[in-house]
């Protein structure tokens, strides 16, 4: 089970983050003669302004607290098509914790933030005014989440939350010039969801 989680996380990082970053790097290297370090910074792969990292940590803590206080119905996360289904019945164990970290920090957190906030939002931020760049990156991030309406239409209320959160993540990325803050928020929410399912279904 843990081996599958490692393989799945690695595949997601390569497909969602690694390949797009490689294409992005080659474009900048060939077209603009930029070095890897400069390209990485443009993609938000740096620590950035600590003030906005602190804002992101506070937002992450608030998100986790809201999730714990809300305690959404467990059946939202236990259907066949739910990515959290693999955590059902695991409890808080030496298997569920590494799996939750792999899923939240690596598979979804890092891979998606590198693509959406690092590459896409970063490129938009250099071409558009901040307001429009932020709105557009949030809409782009929302698009794949619209599949929720196909699989579980009763979860439509999650879409405004995804969009609003994406606006904050975009703001943090633009202000800090880093994906670290958005990555922390994304990872915290997803890890907390996985652990919640594991504990409540045990």
N, C-alpha and C positions, 0 to 999 in steps of 0.2 A: 504493500500500500504506500509506504513512504518512498520507495524507489519509483513508483509511478508518479508520485507528486513531484519528485525531483526532475524526472524526465519531462513532465508536462510543463513545469516552470521554465526549464531550460529552453524548450521548444518555443514557448510564448515569447521569451526574451529575444530569441533569434528572429522569429517571424515579425513580431510587432515593433521591436526596438532595434535589433542588430542590423537586419537587412536595410530598413529605411535609413538608419544612420550611416551605413556604408555607402549607400547611393548618395546621400547628402554630402558626405565627406568627399567622395570622388568628384562630385559636381564642383564643389568649392576648390578642391585641389587642382582640377584641370582648368576650370574657367577662371578662377581668381587667384590661383597659386597660394592658397591659404594652407598653413600647417595644421596638423592634427589638433594641437592644443587650442588654437584659435577657433577651429571648427567646433570642438567640444564645448568651448565657452559659449559660442553662439547657440548651441543646442541646450544650454542651461546646465551643463555638467560641471558645476563649480559650486562652492559653498554659498556665495552670494551675500547679500546684506543680512546680518544677524537679526536685525529688528523684525524683518518680515518672516524669518524662520521662527522667531518667538511668537508672532501672530499665528503662524501655522500650527505650532505646538498647542497653543490655546484653543484654536479651532478644532484640532484633532481631539483634544480632551473633551470639549463640549459635544462633539459628534458622538464619541463613545458613551458619554454620560446620557445623551438623549436616547441612544439606542437601548441602553440598559433600563432607562425609565419607561420608555415606550413599550418594551417587551412585545414586539410584533408577534402575531400568531405564528407558531412554529411551522404550520403547513405551508406558509409562503416559501419556506426554504427546503422542503423535503420532497418536492415533486421530482419526477424522473429527469426533467430538464434543468433542475437547479444545480448550480455549481457547488452549493453547500451540502448537497445530498450525501456526499462521501464522508461528511462529518457526523452523520446521524448515528447515535448510539456509542460514540467513541469516549465520551466523558473527557475530563481534563487529565490527559495521560501523556506519556513520553512519545506517543505517536501523534496525537491530535495537535499538540502545541507546535512541533516542527512543521507539520502539514499546514497549519494555519499561517505560520510565518512564511512558508514557501509561497502559499497562495496569495496572501495579502501584500507581503513586502516585495516579492520577486515577480511572480507570475502576472499579477494585475497591477500592483503599485508601480514598480519600476518600469515594466514594459509599456504600460499605457501612458504613464507620465512622460517618458522619453518621447514617445510618438506624438501624443496630443499636446502636451504643454511644452516639451522641449523643441521638437521640430516644427510642428504646425503652428502653435501659438507664437513661437519665437519668430518664425518667418512672417506671420501676419503683423506682429508688433513692429517690425522694421518697415512695413509698407503702409500701415493704416494708423489712424489716430487711435490712442489707447482704448477709448470707449468702444469703437467699432471692432477693433481687433479682439477685444475681450468677448464681446457679444458673439462674434463669428466663431471663435474657437469653442465657446460653450455650446453653440448650436451644432458644430461638427462633432463634438464629444457626445452630444445627446443622440445623434442619428443612430449609431449602432444599438443604443439602449432602447430605441423604439421597438426593437424585437420583443421586448417585454409584452407589448400589446398583442402580439401574435400568440405567444406561448401562455401568458397569464394576464389577460386583459383586466382582471380585477386589481392588478398592481399598478394601475395607471397613476395612482397618487405618488408613486416613487419618482416619476419623471420630472415634476417641478423641483423635487429635492435634488435630483441629479443635476439639473440645469443651474439651480442656485448655487450649489456647491462648486460646480465648474466655473462659475463666475468668480467665486472667491479664489479658486486655485489659479485661474488665469491672472487675477490681480496680483496674487503673491508671486507668481512667476515673473510678471512684467516688472514689478517693483524690485524684487530681489535679484533679477537676472539669473535665477537658478530654479531647477526643478526640485530641489531638496525639500522645500516647504510643502509644495503640492504632493510630493511623494510621501511625506510623513502623514499627511491628512488621509490620503487614499489608502495607504497601508494600514493605518490605525482603524479606519472604518471597516475594512475588509477582514482584518485579523479578528476584530471584536465580533463581527457577524459570525465567522466560522466557529470561534470559541463558544459563543452563545448557543449556536445550534448543537455543538458537541455536548455541552453541559446540560442544556434543557432536555435533550432527547435521551440522555443516558438512563 
